[in-house]
Amino acid sequence: MKKSGLSPWLLAAVRAFGARGAATVAMARRDWRRLAWHGGRVGLYTSSAVGLVAVVGTLALWARPTWRADLASQVGPLLEATTGSANATGLGANGGVVGQLSQSDASMMAQAAQHVPSAAVLAAYIPNQRVAADARATKALDSREQIAVADYLARRYRVAGDVTGNLVRAAYSTGKEVGLDPLLLLAVMAIESGFNPYAESTVGAQGLMQVMSKVHRDKLEYFGGPEAALHPIANIKVGALILKECIARGGSLAGGLRRYVGSTSAGDGGYGAKVLAERDRLRSVAMGHKVSPNAPQAPVIVSSVKAVAKPVSTGSKSGDTTDSVTTPAASVGKAAAKSLEADDSTAA
């Protein structure tokens, strides 16, 4: 049987297509290798660029506290909302422990602050004109500056940032009610207790502002009783009222701080210098300047005049025998106003 004449041509065509397919496969393999090589190089360059940007950003945030405060003010609420929802719905390895620990001291402090009465009623009985100008409330700082101050205090005194944030907000609200510089209140808290709301001295001064609960029971009754001395927000308000009265009686900020610490001598052992130095540092932080959290406090100046251990004057460390345990708010304010008038008449 004779073979068809087309078979050689078909065989040639099949061989041609097969050779072309093998060449195409080889070329495709080379292209994939080339693409994988270039992809690896691009990934390496991209990761290097991201790492460089991260390092530069970290250094910039470290060098500029204001930028760090801006970032915290924007990212903080998102993280707080995320972690709050996770803590509310999640369970840890120990069962319900996560739900019990999700409410920190800062959140409890913020909730308790809503139930503390305003100090403006009592502060109104002491005119702001009687307070030295450098102790009065200045321009209110915005949230970015408050975050910068809270961050500095957290690093300086090794306190949780959310706690110092609540204390800074409480100081600003109290300063607005009383008419005092909130940075001055924060400086007094720093020197008096180091932001320990449960601090207590050997003479019975308690809380953030080291209020003598046995001496200032009338003011504490307005905020809930003697136990309010260990309530952070109430302690700040009572301490601010005492400080305002001391400054009004002392005639100057330095004289008010000397009365607040309970000194009856010409000096105060360097207490006022430390408070004012701390306030200057907080002002610099609020302005965006870089301040070391390890900066030493002002040196203690030992007075040559021997101070009385338990003086009888108005202040968180001093006594006032005319205070009454059950005096209402109006009586407390009138008593403070009468005492100021008595000081004026004595000076005249």
Residue pairs with C-beta under 8 A, 6 or more apart in sequence:
60 67
61 67
61 68
61 71
62 68
63 290
64 288
65 148
65 151
65 152
65 285
65 288
65 290
66 144
66 148
66 288
68 148
68 151
69 144
69 145
69 147
69 148
69 151
70 144
72 147
72 151
73 143
73 144
73 147
76 147
84 102
87 98
87 99
87 101
87 102
88 99
88 102
90 98
91 98
91 99
92 98
104 160
104 162
104 163
105 160
105 163
106 160
106 162
106 163
106 165
106 166
107 162
109 163
109 166
109 167
109 170
109 232
109 233
110 166
112 231
112 232
112 233
113 166
113 170
113 233
116 223
116 224
116 231
116 233
116 234
116 237
117 222
117 223
118 177
119 174
119 177
119 178
119 237
119 238
119 240
119 241
120 177
120 178
121 329
121 333
122 219
122 222
122 241
122 329
122 332
122 333
122 336
123 177
123 178
123 179
123 240
123 241
123 244
124 333
125 332
125 333
125 334
125 336
125 337
126 244
126 245
126 248
126 333
126 336
126 337
126 340
127 248
128 136
128 179
130 247
130 248
130 340
131 179
131 180
131 244
131 247
131 248
132 247
132 251
132 252
132 253
132 256
134 181
134 253
135 180
135 181
135 184
135 247
135 253
135 256
136 179
136 180
136 181
137 175
137 176
137 178
137 179
137 180
137 181
137 182
138 181
138 183
140 172
140 176
141 149
141 172
141 182
141 286
145 286
145 287
146 165
146 168
146 169
146 172
146 286
147 165
148 285
148 286
148 288
149 168
149 183
149 186
149 282
149 285
149 286
150 161
150 164
150 165
150 167
150 168
151 161
151 164
152 281
152 282
152 285
152 291
152 293
153 159
153 164
153 167
153 168
153 186
153 190
153 195
153 282
154 160
154 161
154 163
154 164
155 293
156 190
156 293
156 294
157 164
157 190
157 194
157 195
159 195
163 195
164 195
166 232
167 186
167 189
167 195
167 208
167 232
167 236
168 182
168 186
170 232
170 233
170 236
171 182
171 183
171 185
171 186
171 189
171 236
172 182
174 180
174 182
174 185
174 236
174 237
174 240
175 181
175 182
175 184
175 185
175 240
176 182
177 237
177 240
178 237
178 240
178 241
178 244
179 244
180 240
180 243
180 244
180 247
181 279
183 279
183 282
183 283
183 286
184 243
184 253
184 275
184 279
185 209
185 236
185 239
185 240
185 243
186 278
186 279
186 282
187 275
187 276
187 278
187 279
187 282
188 209
188 239
188 243
188 260
188 275
189 195
189 208
189 209
189 236
189 239
190 278
191 271
191 274
191 275
191 278
191 297
192 199
192 205
192 208
192 209
192 210
192 316
193 199
193 207
193 208
193 209
193 210
195 208
196 208
197 207
197 208
197 230
197 232
197 235
198 207
198 230
199 206
199 207
199 208
199 210
200 206
201 210
201 317
203 212
203 310
203 317
204 212
204 213
204 214
205 211
205 212
205 316
205 317
206 212
206 213
206 229
206 230
206 235
207 229
207 230
207 231
207 232
207 235
207 239
208 232
208 235
208 236
208 239
209 235
209 236
209 238
209 239
209 240
209 242
209 243
209 316
210 239
210 316
210 317
211 220
211 229
211 235
211 238
211 239
211 242
211 316
212 316
212 317
212 318
212 319
213 220
213 226
213 229
214 226
214 319
215 318
215 319
215 320
215 323
216 238
216 242
216 316
216 320
216 323
217 226
217 323
217 324
217 325
218 323
218 324
218 325
218 326
218 327
218 331
218 332
218 335
219 238
219 241
219 242
219 332
220 226
220 228
220 229
220 234
220 238
221 325
221 326
221 327
222 328
222 329
222 332
223 231
223 234
223 237
223 238
224 231
224 234
228 234
228 235
228 238
229 235
229 238
239 316
242 260
242 314
242 315
242 316
243 256
243 260
243 316
245 314
245 336
245 339
245 340
246 256
246 257
246 259
246 260
246 314
246 315
247 253
247 255
247 256
247 257
248 256
248 340
249 255
249 256
249 259
249 314
249 339
249 340
249 343
250 256
250 257
250 258
250 259
253 272
253 276
254 272
257 268
257 271
257 272
257 275
257 276
258 267
258 268
258 271
258 272
259 313
259 314
259 315
259 318
260 315
260 316
260 317
261 268
261 269
261 271
261 272
261 315
261 316
261 317
262 310
262 311
262 313
262 315
262 316
262 317
262 318
263 269
263 271
263 303
263 307
263 311
264 307
264 308
264 311
264 313
265 303
265 305
265 306
265 307
265 308
266 303
266 305
267 301
267 303
267 304
267 305
267 307
268 303
269 300
269 301
269 302
269 303
269 307
270 298
270 299
270 300
270 301
270 302
273 298
273 299
273 301
274 297
274 298
274 300
276 298
277 297
277 298
278 297
281 291
281 295
284 291
285 291
310 318
310 319
311 318
311 319
312 318
312 319
312 320
312 321
313 319
313 320
314 320
314 339
322 335
322 339
323 335
324 331
327 335
